[in-house]
Amino acid sequence: MPNELLEVSTEPVIPAQTIAPGSEPSGWMPLSDEQRNTAPESVKALLEAKKWSTAEQIANGYSDLEKVLGRGEHIFKPESPDDVDGWTKYWQQLGVPEENEYEYEKDETVPFDDALIDRFRKFSKKINLNKEQSAGLVQFQREIIKEVMATEAETEAAAVETSEADKETIRKALVTKAGGEVAYQNMMVEARRIADELGIYTTLEKKGLASDPEIIGMLQEIKNRTKEGSILPVDEPLTAAKDPKAELKEIMDNPIWKDAKNKFHPDRKALQKRYMELNMLIANSEFAPKRIQDG
């Protein structure tokens, strides 16, 4: 029995083996050699340049790109200037509307008529402005106009102030010369008579000059040079290169003279002076009204 036990055959024992796990991938979904080798050349070049070996790295790279370009559909300029559809889509993506879709707020201070608004729309479309940019352009124009209007108002106010001061200075001088306020009022009546004789009172009144001290002074000078129904010549005779009546008509047709808005135009005073000079010439010539000629 003992010998039989010793002869029992047994299968050789194979020692247990533990297979060491492979190294963990460095990221999610590592790229296989086949994927890398079969990728388009542009993708291969990108993977090599970026040293990307997993899908996770590719996804992270795209996320980083979106942080720069923004999310959603990205905007790229068409390569060809003849790509009409491409350019139309490009400008639409940038927010450029159709010409009739531009909208502007109204401003009663500086109102723009429909014709001008249409010009802004056409111009905005031509240079591919979006709605916000076009509205900003219109508002910018309005602000410039407001600044110009404010400057003009200040200039006109200063001119009015200066003109009124000049008038008052001339008036005081005439009052003193006449010998007092009552005498000055009589001078005004006499100036009115002379203006009527010359046929210019209606024009002076229409222009707001009938009571202007400077005009009254000029008319008084005409009166002082009048003797026995005729106008005496001045020390340096006035001459006219053209017919006095023709030149007088030119002055009366001059926009600076005709338009009340030009009351404080810097050239208006010179026109007034020449206007009176011509009337003196006419009064002292064959063109004088018959009442003055006859005395």
C-alpha contacts under 8 A as a table, 3 or more apart, distances in Angstrom:
res1	aa1	res2	aa2	distance
1	M	4	E	5.13
1	M	5	L	6.37
2	P	5	L	5.29
2	P	6	L	6.54
3	N	6	L	5.21
3	N	7	E	6.57
4	E	7	E	5.19
4	E	8	V	6.73
5	L	8	V	5.63
25	P	28	W	7.26
25	P	29	M	7.95
25	P	30	P	6.53
26	S	30	P	7.53
26	S	54	T	7.83
27	G	30	P	6.31
27	G	54	T	5.91
27	G	55	A	7.83
27	G	56	E	6.13
27	G	57	Q	7.45
28	W	54	T	6.19
28	W	55	A	6.35
28	W	56	E	5.17
29	M	54	T	5.48
29	M	55	A	5.41
29	M	56	E	6.67
30	P	53	S	5.88
30	P	54	T	3.97
30	P	55	A	6.23
30	P	56	E	7.95
31	L	35	Q	6.04
31	L	36	R	6.58
31	L	53	S	5.57
31	L	54	T	5.10
31	L	55	A	6.72
32	S	35	Q	5.17
32	S	36	R	6.32
33	D	36	R	5.09
33	D	37	N	5.94
34	E	37	N	5.10
34	E	38	T	5.94
35	Q	38	T	5.39
35	Q	39	A	6.04
36	R	39	A	5.44
36	R	44	K	6.73
37	N	44	K	7.68
39	A	43	V	5.99
39	A	44	K	5.94
40	P	43	V	5.24
40	P	44	K	6.16
41	E	44	K	4.93
41	E	45	A	6.07
42	S	45	A	5.19
42	S	46	L	6.28
43	V	46	L	5.00
43	V	47	L	6.11
44	K	47	L	5.14
44	K	48	E	6.13
45	A	48	E	5.19
45	A	49	A	5.98
46	L	49	A	5.06
46	L	50	K	5.95
46	L	51	K	8.00
47	L	50	K	5.27
47	L	51	K	5.42
47	L	52	W	4.97
47	L	53	S	7.14
48	E	51	K	4.82
48	E	52	W	6.77
49	A	52	W	8.00
52	W	57	Q	5.85
52	W	58	I	6.81
53	S	57	Q	7.10
54	T	57	Q	5.42
54	T	58	I	6.77
55	A	58	I	5.08
55	A	59	A	6.23
56	E	59	A	5.11
56	E	60	N	6.08
57	Q	60	N	5.03
57	Q	61	G	6.09
58	I	61	G	5.11
58	I	62	Y	6.40
59	A	62	Y	5.17
59	A	63	S	6.27
60	N	63	S	5.02
60	N	64	D	6.21
61	G	64	D	5.13
61	G	65	L	6.31
62	Y	65	L	4.96
62	Y	66	E	6.32
63	S	66	E	5.13
63	S	67	K	6.48
64	D	67	K	5.19
64	D	68	V	6.91
65	L	68	V	5.32
65	L	69	L	6.19
65	L	70	G	7.90
66	E	69	L	4.94
66	E	70	G	4.75
66	E	71	R	5.41
67	K	70	G	5.49
67	K	71	R	7.41
69	L	74	H	7.09
70	G	74	H	7.56
71	R	74	H	7.48
75	I	90	Y	6.64
75	I	93	Q	6.92
76	F	90	Y	7.05
77	K	86	G	7.82
77	K	87	W	7.21
77	K	90	Y	6.42
78	P	81	P	7.13
78	P	83	D	6.64
78	P	86	G	5.69
78	P	87	W	6.21
78	P	90	Y	7.60
79	E	83	D	7.80
80	S	83	D	5.43
81	P	84	V	7.52
81	P	87	W	7.84
83	D	86	G	5.18
83	D	87	W	6.14
84	V	87	W	5.25
84	V	88	T	6.07
85	D	88	T	5.04
85	D	89	K	6.16
86	G	89	K	5.24
86	G	90	Y	6.07
87	W	90	Y	4.80
87	W	91	W	6.16
88	T	91	W	5.43
88	T	92	Q	6.15
89	K	92	Q	5.02
89	K	93	Q	6.09
90	Y	93	Q	5.20
90	Y	94	L	6.48
91	W	94	L	4.96
91	W	95	G	6.43
91	W	96	V	5.44
91	W	128	N	7.06
92	Q	95	G	5.08
92	Q	96	V	5.24
92	Q	97	P	6.73
93	Q	96	V	7.48
94	L	130	N	7.18
95	G	129	L	7.98
95	G	130	N	5.13
95	G	131	K	7.32
96	V	125	K	7.37
96	V	128	N	5.91
96	V	129	L	5.75
96	V	130	N	4.26
96	V	131	K	6.85
97	P	101	E	5.93
97	P	102	Y	6.89
97	P	125	K	7.64
97	P	130	N	6.44
97	P	131	K	6.99
98	E	101	E	5.36
98	E	102	Y	7.36
98	E	125	K	7.21
99	E	102	Y	6.23
99	E	121	R	5.71
99	E	122	K	6.26
99	E	124	S	7.80
99	E	125	K	5.69
100	N	121	R	7.05
102	Y	121	R	6.21
102	Y	131	K	5.69
102	Y	134	S	7.39
102	Y	135	A	7.90
103	E	131	K	7.02
103	E	135	A	7.07
104	Y	135	A	5.66
104	Y	138	V	7.60
105	E	135	A	7.87
106	K	111	P	6.90
107	D	110	V	5.58
107	D	111	P	5.53
108	E	111	P	5.07
110	V	142	R	6.26
110	V	145	I	7.45
110	V	146	K	7.24
112	F	116	L	6.11
112	F	117	I	6.47
113	D	116	L	5.51
113	D	117	I	6.36
114	D	117	I	5.02
114	D	118	D	6.11
115	A	118	D	5.19
115	A	119	R	6.44
116	L	119	R	5.02
116	L	120	F	6.41
117	I	120	F	5.06
117	I	121	R	6.32
118	D	121	R	4.99
118	D	122	K	6.21
119	R	122	K	5.14
119	R	123	F	6.08
120	F	123	F	5.12
120	F	124	S	5.97
120	F	134	S	7.74
120	F	138	V	7.32
121	R	124	S	5.14
121	R	125	K	6.18
121	R	134	S	7.80
122	K	125	K	5.24
122	K	126	K	6.08
123	F	126	K	4.98
123	F	127	I	6.37
124	S	127	I	5.45
124	S	128	N	5.90
124	S	129	L	5.16
124	S	130	N	7.75
124	S	134	S	5.83
125	K	128	N	4.85
125	K	129	L	6.17
126	K	129	L	7.98
129	L	132	E	7.90
129	L	133	Q	5.63
129	L	134	S	5.75
130	N	133	Q	5.34
130	N	134	S	6.16
131	K	134	S	5.20
131	K	135	A	6.10
132	E	135	A	5.18
132	E	136	G	6.14
133	Q	136	G	5.02
133	Q	137	L	6.23
134	S	137	L	5.01
134	S	138	V	6.41
135	A	138	V	5.22
135	A	139	Q	6.20
136	G	139	Q	5.07
136	G	140	F	6.01
137	L	140	F	5.06
137	L	141	Q	6.38
138	V	141	Q	5.15
138	V	142	R	6.36
139	Q	142	R	4.96
139	Q	143	E	6.21
140	F	143	E	5.15
140	F	144	I	6.36
141	Q	144	I	5.19
141	Q	145	I	6.33
142	R	145	I	5.09
142	R	146	K	6.15
143	E	146	K	5.02
143	E	147	E	6.23
144	I	147	E	5.13
144	I	148	V	6.28
145	I	148	V	5.03
145	I	149	M	6.06
146	K	149	M	5.00
146	K	150	A	6.09
147	E	150	A	5.09
147	E	151	T	6.17
148	V	151	T	5.06
148	V	152	E	6.10
149	M	152	E	5.08
149	M	153	A	6.08
150	A	153	A	5.08
150	A	154	E	6.22
151	T	154	E	5.12
151	T	155	T	6.14
152	E	155	T	5.00
152	E	156	E	6.01
153	A	156	E	5.12
153	A	157	A	6.01
154	E	157	A	5.08
154	E	158	A	6.11
155	T	158	A	5.10
155	T	159	A	6.08
156	E	159	A	4.91
156	E	160	V	6.04
156	E	264	F	7.24
157	A	160	V	5.07
157	A	161	E	6.13
158	A	161	E	5.04
158	A	162	T	6.08
159	A	162	T	5.04
159	A	163	S	5.87
159	A	264	F	6.29
160	V	163	S	5.00
160	V	164	E	5.95
160	V	264	F	7.03
161	E	164	E	5.21
161	E	165	A	6.12
162	T	165	A	5.05
162	T	166	D	6.11
163	S	166	D	5.03
163	S	167	K	6.09
163	S	264	F	7.73
164	E	167	K	5.02
164	E	168	E	6.13
165	A	168	E	5.13
165	A	169	T	6.21
166	D	169	T	5.07
166	D	170	I	6.24
167	K	170	I	5.13
167	K	171	R	5.98
167	K	212	D	7.10
167	K	213	P	6.00
167	K	214	E	6.97
168	E	171	R	4.93
168	E	172	K	6.08
168	E	213	P	7.81
169	T	172	K	5.29
169	T	173	A	6.32
170	I	173	A	5.10
170	I	174	L	6.22
170	I	213	P	6.04
170	I	214	E	6.45
171	R	174	L	5.08
171	R	175	V	6.10
171	R	213	P	5.25
171	R	214	E	7.70
172	K	175	V	5.04
172	K	176	T	6.14
173	A	176	T	5.13
173	A	177	K	6.05
174	L	177	K	4.84
174	L	178	A	5.86
174	L	184	Y	6.83
174	L	213	P	7.72
174	L	217	G	7.17
175	V	178	A	5.11
175	V	179	G	6.10
175	V	180	G	5.14
175	V	181	E	5.63
175	V	183	A	7.27
175	V	184	Y	5.21
176	T	179	G	5.18
176	T	180	G	5.82
177	K	180	G	7.75
178	A	181	E	7.83
178	A	183	A	5.44
178	A	184	Y	5.54
178	A	187	M	7.49
179	G	183	A	5.95
179	G	184	Y	7.39
180	G	183	A	5.37
180	G	184	Y	6.22
181	E	184	Y	4.96
181	E	185	Q	6.26
182	V	185	Q	5.12
182	V	186	N	6.40
183	A	186	N	5.03
183	A	187	M	6.20
184	Y	187	M	4.78
184	Y	188	M	6.33
185	Q	188	M	5.03
185	Q	189	V	6.47
186	N	189	V	5.06
186	N	190	E	6.24
187	M	190	E	5.00
187	M	191	A	6.03
187	M	216	I	7.71
187	M	220	Q	7.12
188	M	191	A	4.90
188	M	192	R	6.19
188	M	211	S	7.48
188	M	216	I	6.36
189	V	192	R	5.09
189	V	193	R	6.44
190	E	193	R	5.03
190	E	194	I	6.32
190	E	220	Q	7.51
191	A	194	I	5.08
191	A	195	A	6.10
191	A	216	I	5.74
191	A	219	L	5.29
191	A	220	Q	5.88
191	A	223	K	7.74
192	R	195	A	5.05
192	R	196	D	6.14
192	R	201	Y	6.87
192	R	210	A	7.68
193	R	196	D	5.08
193	R	197	E	6.19
194	I	197	E	4.94
194	I	198	L	6.21
194	I	219	L	6.49
194	I	222	I	7.73
194	I	223	K	6.84
195	A	198	L	5.08
195	A	199	G	6.04
195	A	200	I	5.31
195	A	201	Y	4.80
195	A	219	L	7.01
196	D	199	G	4.89
196	D	200	I	6.17
196	D	201	Y	5.32
197	E	200	I	7.83
197	E	289	P	6.95
197	E	291	R	6.82
197	E	292	I	6.61
198	L	201	Y	7.72
198	L	279	N	7.02
198	L	283	A	6.86
198	L	288	A	7.47
198	L	289	P	6.40
198	L	292	I	7.92
199	G	202	T	7.48
199	G	289	P	7.70
200	I	203	T	5.35
200	I	204	L	6.23
201	Y	204	L	5.02
201	Y	205	E	6.03
201	Y	210	A	6.78
202	T	205	E	5.13
202	T	206	K	6.09
203	T	206	K	5.06
203	T	207	K	6.24
204	L	207	K	5.17
204	L	208	G	6.17
204	L	209	L	4.86
204	L	210	A	4.89
205	E	208	G	5.00
205	E	209	L	5.69
205	E	210	A	4.74
205	E	211	S	7.99
206	K	209	L	7.55
207	K	210	A	7.76
207	K	258	K	7.82
207	K	260	A	7.10
208	G	211	S	7.41
208	G	212	D	7.67
209	L	212	D	4.88
209	L	215	I	6.82
210	A	215	I	7.13
210	A	216	I	7.56
211	S	215	I	7.29
211	S	216	I	6.71
212	D	215	I	5.30
212	D	216	I	6.20
213	P	216	I	4.96
213	P	217	G	6.06
214	E	217	G	5.02
214	E	218	M	6.31
215	I	218	M	5.00
215	I	219	L	6.15
216	I	219	L	5.06
216	I	220	Q	6.01
217	G	220	Q	4.98
217	G	221	E	6.18
218	M	221	E	4.97
218	M	222	I	6.37
218	M	276	M	7.08
219	L	222	I	4.96
219	L	223	K	6.26
220	Q	223	K	4.89
220	Q	224	N	6.12
221	E	224	N	5.00
221	E	225	R	6.28
222	I	225	R	5.16
222	I	226	T	6.31
222	I	231	I	7.19
222	I	280	M	6.91
223	K	226	T	5.06
224	N	227	K	7.83
225	R	231	I	5.61
225	R	232	L	4.85
225	R	233	P	7.31
225	R	234	V	7.79
226	T	229	G	6.27
226	T	230	S	5.38
226	T	231	I	4.39
226	T	232	L	5.69
227	K	230	S	5.47
227	K	231	I	6.46
227	K	232	L	6.79
228	E	295	G	6.10
229	G	292	I	5.39
229	G	293	Q	5.95
229	G	294	D	6.18
229	G	295	G	3.47
230	S	283	A	7.80
230	S	284	N	6.71
230	S	292	I	6.24
230	S	293	Q	5.90
230	S	294	D	8.00
230	S	295	G	6.75
231	I	280	M	7.52
231	I	283	A	6.41
231	I	284	N	5.02
232	L	284	N	7.14
233	P	236	E	7.87
233	P	237	P	6.11
233	P	284	N	7.36
234	V	237	P	5.31
234	V	238	L	7.42
238	L	277	E	7.31
238	L	281	L	6.99
239	T	281	L	7.85
240	A	243	D	6.83
240	A	244	P	6.33
242	K	246	A	7.02
242	K	247	E	6.59
243	D	246	A	5.20
243	D	247	E	6.29
244	P	247	E	5.12
244	P	248	L	5.95
244	P	278	L	5.91
244	P	281	L	7.12
244	P	282	I	6.59
245	K	248	L	4.93
245	K	249	K	6.12
245	K	278	L	7.75
245	K	282	I	7.42
246	A	249	K	5.10
246	A	250	E	6.32
247	E	250	E	4.98
247	E	251	I	6.39
247	E	278	L	7.88
248	L	251	I	5.17
248	L	252	M	6.32
248	L	275	Y	6.41
248	L	278	L	6.52
248	L	279	N	7.93
249	K	252	M	4.99
249	K	253	D	6.08
250	E	253	D	5.05
250	E	254	N	6.06
251	I	254	N	5.04
251	I	257	W	6.72
251	I	271	L	6.76
251	I	275	Y	7.07
252	M	257	W	6.06
252	M	258	K	6.42
253	D	257	W	7.08
253	D	258	K	6.37
254	N	257	W	5.29
254	N	258	K	6.10
255	P	258	K	4.91
255	P	259	D	5.57
255	P	262	N	7.89
256	I	259	D	5.89
256	I	262	N	5.35
256	I	263	K	7.52
256	I	265	H	6.96
256	I	267	D	7.58
256	I	268	R	6.30
257	W	260	A	7.56
257	W	262	N	7.13
257	W	263	K	7.64
257	W	268	R	6.57
257	W	271	L	7.40
259	D	262	N	5.64
259	D	263	K	7.44
260	A	263	K	5.34
261	K	264	F	7.71
262	N	265	H	4.97
262	N	268	R	7.54
263	K	268	R	6.94
264	F	268	R	6.85
265	H	268	R	5.34
265	H	269	K	7.93
266	P	269	K	6.76
267	D	270	A	5.49
267	D	271	L	6.52
268	R	271	L	5.03
268	R	272	Q	6.21
269	K	272	Q	4.98
269	K	273	K	6.25
270	A	273	K	5.11
270	A	274	R	6.21
271	L	274	R	5.11
271	L	275	Y	5.88
272	Q	275	Y	4.91
272	Q	276	M	6.35
273	K	276	M	5.33
273	K	277	E	6.26
274	R	277	E	4.89
274	R	278	L	6.06
275	Y	278	L	5.33
275	Y	279	N	6.35
276	M	279	N	5.04
276	M	280	M	6.26
277	E	280	M	5.07
277	E	281	L	6.28
278	L	281	L	4.88
278	L	282	I	6.09
279	N	282	I	5.00
279	N	283	A	5.97
280	M	283	A	4.99
280	M	284	N	6.11
281	L	284	N	5.13
281	L	285	S	6.20
282	I	285	S	5.19
282	I	286	E	7.08
282	I	287	F	5.00
282	I	288	A	5.00
283	A	286	E	7.74
283	A	287	F	6.51
283	A	288	A	3.93
283	A	289	P	6.70
283	A	292	I	7.22
284	N	287	F	7.69
284	N	288	A	6.14
285	S	288	A	5.60
288	A	292	I	6.65
288	A	293	Q	6.49
289	P	292	I	5.63
289	P	293	Q	6.53
290	K	293	Q	4.98
290	K	294	D	5.97
291	R	294	D	5.24
291	R	295	G	5.96
292	I	295	G	4.95
